[in-house]
Amino acid sequence: MEKKMNNKGFSLVELIIVIAIMVVLVAVLAPQYLRYVERSRIAADTQTTVEFINVMQVIAADPEIDLTSGTDYSITKAGGDEGIDVSGPLATILTANGFLDQAAIDGAAYQSTAYTDAELDLSLEFNNNVWTVTADVNSDINTSGTITPTP
């Protein structure tokens, strides 16, 4: 039996070095990636909240949509819960006017941990013969200029 002298494979030491380099790269990059994913989830959740506010402002301004004073038109979310609760009358208006379908209302949830921990209360209120949107977001999220609705 003759030995091959021109072996072109990798040695075990070379493979271990390559794996060690990959482990170091993953250890350095994984936290950055997770922060990036969380920031993108926060941006998506903020956009969802702004869209809810905008659609409620459209409902408040539309003379063809009949709103009854004293009725609960609200979107709420408890702290520590990712699910969004849309009141029955508001859900009826949203589906009847084509803003959202019932499946989207039933499956509405926040993805980011910042919004999961937050408390959210958006409601249509009848003040001085005008329907306005009020927004109350209790969280550490910087929402200045984006969440505050304009009457």
C-alpha distance (Angstrom), angle and dihedral (degrees) to the residues before:
residue distance angle dihedral
M1 . . .
E2 3.72 . .
K3 3.83 124.9 .
K4 3.78 119.1 -129.3
M5 3.78 109.3 -121.3
N6 3.79 98.3 -171.9
N7 3.80 99.2 60.6
K8 3.82 106.8 168.1
G9 3.84 99.2 -171.1
F10 3.79 129.0 107.4
S11 3.75 120.8 -93.6
L12 3.80 120.8 -125.4
V13 3.80 91.1 -111.0
E14 3.80 91.9 55.0
L15 3.81 91.4 50.8
I16 3.81 91.9 49.2
I17 3.81 90.7 50.9
V18 3.82 91.6 50.9
I19 3.82 91.2 49.1
A20 3.82 90.8 48.6
I21 3.81 90.8 51.8
M22 3.82 90.1 50.1
V23 3.81 91.5 50.1
V24 3.81 90.9 52.3
L25 3.81 91.7 48.8
V26 3.82 92.1 49.8
A27 3.82 91.3 47.2
V28 3.80 90.5 53.4
L29 3.82 98.2 41.2
A30 3.83 102.0 39.4
P31 3.84 96.5 73.4
Q32 3.80 90.8 48.1
Y33 3.79 90.3 50.6
L34 3.81 92.1 49.3
R35 3.82 90.7 50.6
Y36 3.80 89.9 49.6
V37 3.81 91.1 51.2
E38 3.83 91.7 48.9
R39 3.83 91.8 48.8
S40 3.80 90.3 51.6
R41 3.82 90.7 49.0
I42 3.82 90.6 50.7
A43 3.81 89.9 50.5
A44 3.81 90.8 50.3
D45 3.83 91.9 47.4
T46 3.81 91.4 48.5
Q47 3.79 89.3 50.8
T48 3.82 90.3 50.1
T49 3.81 90.2 52.6
V50 3.81 92.3 47.5
E51 3.81 89.9 49.6
F52 3.81 90.3 52.1
I53 3.81 89.6 50.9
N54 3.81 92.0 47.5
V55 3.79 93.9 49.7
M56 3.82 90.7 47.8
Q57 3.82 89.2 51.5
V58 3.81 89.6 51.8
I59 3.80 90.1 50.3
A60 3.82 90.9 48.9
A61 3.81 92.1 49.8
D62 3.81 98.5 42.8
P63 3.81 110.2 97.8
E64 3.82 91.3 -162.4
I65 3.81 92.3 63.5
D66 3.79 109.9 82.3
L67 3.81 111.7 -141.9
T68 3.79 120.5 -172.7
S69 3.79 119.2 -143.4
G70 3.81 112.2 -120.2
T71 3.81 94.0 28.2
D72 3.81 119.5 123.3
Y73 3.80 108.6 -113.7
S74 3.80 100.8 169.2
I75 3.78 146.8 133.4
T76 3.79 114.1 -151.9
K77 3.77 139.7 173.9
A78 3.78 126.2 -173.6
G79 3.80 120.8 -135.3
G80 3.79 112.9 -95.0
D81 3.82 91.5 23.8
E82 3.80 124.1 99.0
G83 3.81 96.5 -161.4
I84 3.81 121.0 99.5
D85 3.82 117.6 -141.2
V86 3.81 117.5 -149.6
S87 3.81 115.0 -167.0
G88 3.79 115.9 -116.4
P89 3.82 97.5 -113.1
L90 3.81 92.0 48.0
A91 3.81 91.4 46.7
T92 3.82 88.6 52.8
I93 3.82 91.4 52.0
L94 3.82 92.4 46.0
T95 3.81 93.4 51.6
A96 3.83 96.0 39.1
N97 3.81 92.7 53.2
G98 3.81 96.3 42.2
F99 3.81 97.8 -111.8
L100 3.82 94.3 123.3
D101 3.76 135.6 -5.5
Q102 3.81 121.2 -124.7
A103 3.83 92.7 -107.1
A104 3.82 90.6 57.2
I105 3.80 90.8 48.5
D106 3.81 92.8 48.5
G107 3.81 92.8 46.4
A108 3.80 97.6 43.2
A109 3.80 110.4 131.1
Y110 3.76 140.6 146.4
Q111 3.80 120.1 -114.8
S112 3.81 106.1 -164.2
T113 3.79 123.4 82.6
A114 3.81 90.0 -130.6
Y115 3.81 92.1 60.4
T116 3.80 93.2 37.9
D117 3.81 88.7 60.8
A118 3.82 93.2 43.5
E119 3.79 127.2 93.6
L120 3.78 114.6 -133.6
D121 3.79 131.1 -167.6
L122 3.80 121.2 172.9
S123 3.78 116.8 171.0
L124 3.77 143.6 165.8
E125 3.80 109.9 -127.1
F126 3.79 130.8 -173.6
N127 3.84 107.6 -131.5
N128 3.81 125.7 164.8
N129 3.81 92.1 -13.9
V130 3.83 90.9 -54.5
W131 3.79 129.0 104.6
T132 3.79 111.0 -133.5
V133 3.78 135.1 176.0
T134 3.77 117.6 -121.1
A135 3.79 120.4 -164.4
D136 3.77 125.8 -163.9
V137 3.80 117.0 178.9
N138 3.81 115.9 175.4
S139 3.78 107.0 -165.5
D140 3.77 146.1 96.6
I141 3.80 90.1 -100.0
N142 3.78 115.9 120.2
T143 3.77 101.1 -124.9
S144 3.77 100.0 157.2
G145 3.77 112.2 146.2
T146 3.78 95.5 4.2
I147 3.78 108.2 63.3
T148 3.81 100.4 36.4
P149 3.81 106.1 96.4
T150 3.77 123.2 -141.1
P151 3.81 115.8 -130.0
